[in-house]
Amino acid sequence: MPCAPHTARPNLVLVNANEATATTGTDELVTGHMPLVGHIVRETMGRVPSHVNRDDLTSAGLTALVLAARAYDDGRGVPFDRYAATRIRGALLDELRSVDWASRSVRRRARDLAETRNRLSVVLGRTPTLAEVARATGLSEDEVVANDDDVSRAQVLSLQGSSTTPIEELVPTRAPSPEDLLEHGERLTYLREAIAELPDRLRVVVEDYFFAERPMADIATDLGVTDSRISQMRAEALSLLRDALNHELEPSLVQQTGKAGGVAQRRRESYFAAVAARHAAGVRRGLSPLDAVG
């Protein structure tokens, strides 16, 4: 009895060949675009707090790249690098959301500390000490210092002067427009001028801690004060810098501290005026905000 012809085997071979070709194409897309993951991760790390783990972001980005390569359809006319970049940024955002419970806690506590400091400033007529802030909030002095440290670094890196920026706004999704560059340059210019006009000891703390990255203990030794005093001076300087920028760019955001017409308030107003005068002098010299971006 003659055997029935075998028709399945050629089809099976064809399917296996197609799968092998598809796998090869996917592998090439992945290996060829791994630097894209590194670029987006580096771009993101420069805009998020220091507690974010680079390896976790890289792992999430590589996983997204593999999934993008598998799902990519070149028939839609979208370049793979653009398609993959969107998937990678989405994966990084998801990863940041998954670890953001800690940063939300830090931001919430930072708001509480700021409100407490403002309230104590009004009552005392001066900047409260670290011990006074800790007592009023029910935290230890070490906890106050640790929270200030996390928030301070994030503020200077982002140049936003805000500890409540949503993580979605920190992840870059597009190239800056000329308007964005101009605004960013103007903020940098004001920040430089505001730092230059700080009282000498506060300026030293800001420059040494944030730009020279010197340990707090070394700065304290140079200035002949305690570590906790340096932390307090750093917080005071950041408050002044934030309000100086807001005074010129977003006046409605300036927080009033101390008694109206009091010594502390007059000093703040004098500082704001000095920053504005320095900026006006720079404008007269023909300095462009875009010079600060380069």
C-alpha positions as CSV (number, residue, x, y, z in Angstrom):
1,M,0.0,0.0,0.0
2,P,1.6,3.3,-1.1
3,C,2.5,5.7,1.7
4,A,0.8,9.1,1.7
5,P,3.1,12.0,0.6
6,H,4.7,13.9,3.5
7,T,3.8,17.6,3.0
8,A,4.3,18.8,6.6
9,R,8.0,18.6,6.7
10,P,8.8,21.2,4.0
11,N,6.4,23.6,5.8
12,L,8.0,22.9,9.1
13,V,11.4,23.6,7.6
14,L,10.1,26.9,6.2
15,V,8.7,28.0,9.5
16,N,11.9,27.2,11.3
17,A,13.9,29.1,8.7
18,N,11.6,32.1,9.1
19,E,11.9,32.0,12.9
20,A,15.7,31.8,12.7
21,T,15.8,34.8,10.4
22,A,13.5,36.7,12.7
23,T,15.6,35.8,15.7
24,T,18.7,36.9,14.0
25,G,17.1,40.2,13.0
26,T,16.0,40.8,16.6
27,D,19.4,40.0,18.0
28,E,21.0,42.5,15.6
29,L,18.5,45.2,16.6
30,V,19.3,44.6,20.2
31,T,23.1,44.5,20.0
32,G,23.2,47.4,17.6
33,H,21.1,49.7,19.8
34,M,22.5,48.9,23.3
35,P,24.4,52.2,23.3
36,L,21.0,53.9,23.0
37,V,20.1,52.4,26.4
38,G,23.3,53.7,28.0
39,H,22.7,57.2,26.5
40,I,19.1,57.4,27.8
41,V,20.1,56.1,31.2
42,R,23.0,58.7,31.5
43,E,20.5,61.4,30.4
44,T,18.1,60.3,33.1
45,M,20.6,59.9,35.9
46,G,21.6,63.5,35.5
47,R,18.0,64.6,36.3
48,V,17.0,62.4,39.2
49,P,18.0,62.2,42.9
50,S,21.2,60.4,43.8
51,H,19.5,57.5,45.5
52,V,18.3,56.1,42.2
53,N,20.3,53.0,41.2
54,R,21.9,53.2,37.7
55,D,22.1,49.4,37.4
56,D,18.3,49.1,38.0
57,L,17.6,51.6,35.3
58,T,20.0,50.0,32.8
59,S,18.4,46.6,33.4
60,A,14.9,48.0,32.8
61,G,16.2,49.8,29.7
62,L,17.8,46.7,28.2
63,T,14.6,44.6,28.9
64,A,12.6,47.3,27.1
65,L,15.0,47.2,24.2
66,V,14.6,43.5,23.7
67,L,10.8,43.7,23.9
68,A,10.9,46.6,21.4
69,A,13.1,44.6,19.0
70,R,10.6,41.7,19.2
71,A,7.6,43.9,18.6
72,Y,9.1,46.2,15.9
73,D,7.3,46.3,12.6
74,D,9.4,48.2,10.0
75,G,6.3,48.3,7.7
76,R,4.9,51.2,9.8
77,G,7.6,53.6,8.6
78,V,8.9,54.5,12.1
79,P,12.7,54.2,12.6
80,F,13.6,51.6,15.2
81,D,15.8,53.9,17.2
82,R,12.8,56.3,17.7
83,Y,10.4,53.5,18.5
84,A,12.9,51.9,20.9
85,A,13.7,55.2,22.6
86,T,10.0,55.7,23.5
87,R,9.8,52.1,24.9
88,I,13.0,52.6,26.9
89,R,12.0,55.9,28.4
90,G,8.6,54.4,29.3
91,A,10.4,51.5,31.1
92,L,12.7,53.8,32.9
93,L,9.7,55.9,34.1
94,D,8.0,52.7,35.3
95,E,11.2,51.7,37.2
96,L,11.4,55.2,38.8
97,R,7.8,55.0,39.8
98,S,8.5,51.6,41.5
99,V,11.2,53.0,43.7
100,D,9.7,56.5,44.1
101,W,8.1,55.6,47.5
102,A,11.3,56.7,49.2
103,S,11.6,60.0,47.3
104,R,7.9,60.8,48.0
105,S,8.5,60.3,51.7
106,V,11.6,62.6,51.5
107,R,9.6,65.3,49.7
108,R,6.7,65.0,52.1
109,R,9.0,65.4,55.1
110,A,10.8,68.3,53.3
111,R,7.5,70.2,53.0
112,D,6.8,69.6,56.7
113,L,10.3,70.8,57.6
114,A,10.0,73.9,55.4
115,E,6.6,74.8,57.0
116,T,8.1,74.2,60.5
117,R,11.1,76.5,59.8
118,N,8.9,79.2,58.4
119,R,6.6,79.1,61.4
120,L,9.5,79.1,63.9
121,S,11.1,82.0,62.0
122,V,7.9,84.1,62.4
123,V,7.7,83.2,66.1
124,L,11.4,83.6,67.0
125,G,12.2,86.5,64.6
126,R,15.3,84.6,63.4
127,T,16.3,81.4,61.6
128,P,15.6,78.5,63.9
129,T,18.4,76.2,65.0
130,L,18.7,72.6,64.0
131,A,17.8,71.5,67.5
132,E,14.7,73.7,67.5
133,V,13.5,72.3,64.2
134,A,14.1,68.8,65.3
135,R,12.2,69.4,68.5
136,A,9.2,71.0,66.7
137,T,8.9,68.1,64.2
138,G,9.6,65.2,66.6
139,L,12.6,64.1,64.5
140,S,16.1,63.6,65.6
141,E,18.7,66.1,64.4
142,D,20.4,63.3,62.3
143,E,17.0,62.7,60.6
144,V,16.6,66.4,59.8
145,V,20.1,66.6,58.4
146,A,19.7,63.5,56.3
147,N,16.5,64.7,54.8
148,D,18.0,68.1,54.0
149,D,20.9,66.4,52.4
150,D,18.8,64.4,50.0
151,V,16.6,67.4,49.1
152,S,19.5,69.8,48.7
153,R,21.4,67.8,46.2
154,A,18.3,67.2,44.1
155,Q,17.5,70.9,44.2
156,V,20.9,72.0,42.9
157,L,21.1,69.4,40.3
158,S,17.6,70.2,38.8
159,L,18.0,74.0,39.4
160,Q,14.3,73.9,40.1
161,G,14.6,74.8,43.8
162,S,11.6,72.5,44.5
163,S,11.5,69.1,46.3
164,T,8.1,68.3,44.9
165,T,8.8,67.9,41.2
166,P,7.0,64.8,40.0
167,I,9.3,62.1,38.7
168,E,7.6,62.2,35.3
169,E,8.8,65.8,34.8
170,L,12.4,64.8,35.5
171,V,12.7,62.2,32.8
172,P,13.6,63.8,29.5
173,T,11.3,63.0,26.6
174,R,12.4,65.4,23.9
175,A,15.1,67.8,22.8
176,P,14.9,71.3,24.3
177,S,13.3,74.0,22.1
178,P,15.0,77.4,21.6
179,E,12.6,78.8,24.2
180,D,13.5,76.1,26.7
181,L,17.2,76.8,26.2
182,L,16.7,80.5,26.7
183,E,14.6,80.0,29.9
184,H,17.2,77.5,31.2
185,G,20.0,79.9,30.4
186,E,18.2,82.7,32.2
187,R,17.7,80.5,35.3
188,L,21.4,79.5,35.3
189,T,22.4,83.2,35.0
190,Y,20.2,84.2,37.9
191,L,21.5,81.2,40.0
192,R,25.1,82.2,39.4
193,E,24.3,85.8,40.4
194,A,22.4,84.7,43.4
195,I,25.2,82.6,44.6
196,A,27.7,85.4,44.1
197,E,25.5,87.7,46.2
198,L,25.1,85.3,49.2
199,P,26.6,86.4,52.5
200,D,30.3,85.2,52.5
201,R,30.0,82.2,54.8
202,L,26.8,80.9,53.1
203,R,28.5,81.3,49.7
204,V,31.5,79.3,50.9
205,V,29.2,76.5,52.0
206,V,27.4,76.4,48.7
207,E,30.5,76.5,46.6
208,D,32.5,74.0,48.7
209,Y,29.6,71.5,49.3
210,F,27.9,71.5,45.9
211,F,30.6,72.4,43.4
212,A,33.9,71.4,45.0
213,E,32.0,68.4,46.6
214,R,34.0,68.8,49.8
215,P,32.9,66.8,52.9
216,M,30.7,68.7,55.3
217,A,33.2,68.0,58.1
218,D,36.0,69.7,56.2
219,I,33.9,72.7,55.5
220,A,32.9,72.9,59.2
221,T,36.6,72.7,60.2
222,D,37.5,75.6,57.9
223,L,34.7,77.8,59.2
224,G,35.2,76.8,62.8
225,V,31.6,75.5,63.3
226,T,29.9,72.1,63.8
227,D,28.6,69.8,61.1
228,S,25.0,70.6,62.1
229,R,25.7,74.3,61.7
230,I,26.9,73.7,58.2
231,S,23.7,71.8,57.5
232,Q,21.7,74.7,58.8
233,M,23.7,77.2,56.8
234,R,23.3,75.1,53.6
235,A,19.5,75.0,54.2
236,E,19.4,78.8,54.7
237,A,21.5,79.4,51.6
238,L,19.2,77.2,49.4
239,S,16.1,78.9,50.7
240,L,17.7,82.3,49.8
241,L,18.7,81.0,46.3
242,R,15.3,79.6,45.6
243,D,13.5,82.8,46.7
244,A,16.0,85.0,44.8
245,L,15.2,83.1,41.6
246,N,11.5,83.2,42.3
247,H,11.6,86.9,43.1
248,E,12.8,87.6,39.6
249,L,11.1,84.9,37.6
250,E,8.0,83.7,39.6
251,P,7.3,86.4,42.3
252,S,4.1,84.6,43.4
253,L,6.2,81.7,44.6
254,V,8.3,83.7,47.0
255,Q,7.7,82.6,50.6
256,Q,7.5,85.3,53.2
257,T,9.5,84.6,56.4
258,G,10.0,86.6,59.5
259,K,8.0,89.6,60.6
260,A,6.9,92.1,58.0
261,G,9.4,95.0,58.1
262,G,11.6,93.1,60.5
263,V,15.3,92.7,60.4
264,A,15.2,89.3,58.7
265,Q,12.8,90.5,56.1
266,R,14.8,93.6,55.3
267,R,18.0,91.5,54.9
268,R,16.2,89.3,52.4
269,E,14.9,92.3,50.4
270,S,18.4,93.7,50.4
271,Y,19.7,90.4,49.1
272,F,17.1,90.2,46.3
273,A,17.9,93.8,45.3
274,A,21.6,93.0,45.1
275,V,20.9,90.0,42.8
276,A,18.6,92.1,40.6
277,A,21.3,94.8,40.4
278,R,24.0,92.3,39.5
279,H,21.7,90.8,36.8
280,A,21.0,94.3,35.4
281,A,24.7,95.0,35.2
282,G,25.2,91.8,33.3
283,V,22.5,92.8,30.8
284,R,24.1,96.2,30.3
285,R,27.4,94.4,29.5
286,G,25.5,92.4,26.8
287,L,25.6,89.0,28.4
288,S,23.1,86.6,26.9
289,P,21.3,83.9,28.9
290,L,22.3,81.4,26.3
291,D,25.9,82.0,27.4
292,A,25.1,80.1,30.6
293,V,23.9,77.0,28.8
294,G,27.2,76.2,27.0
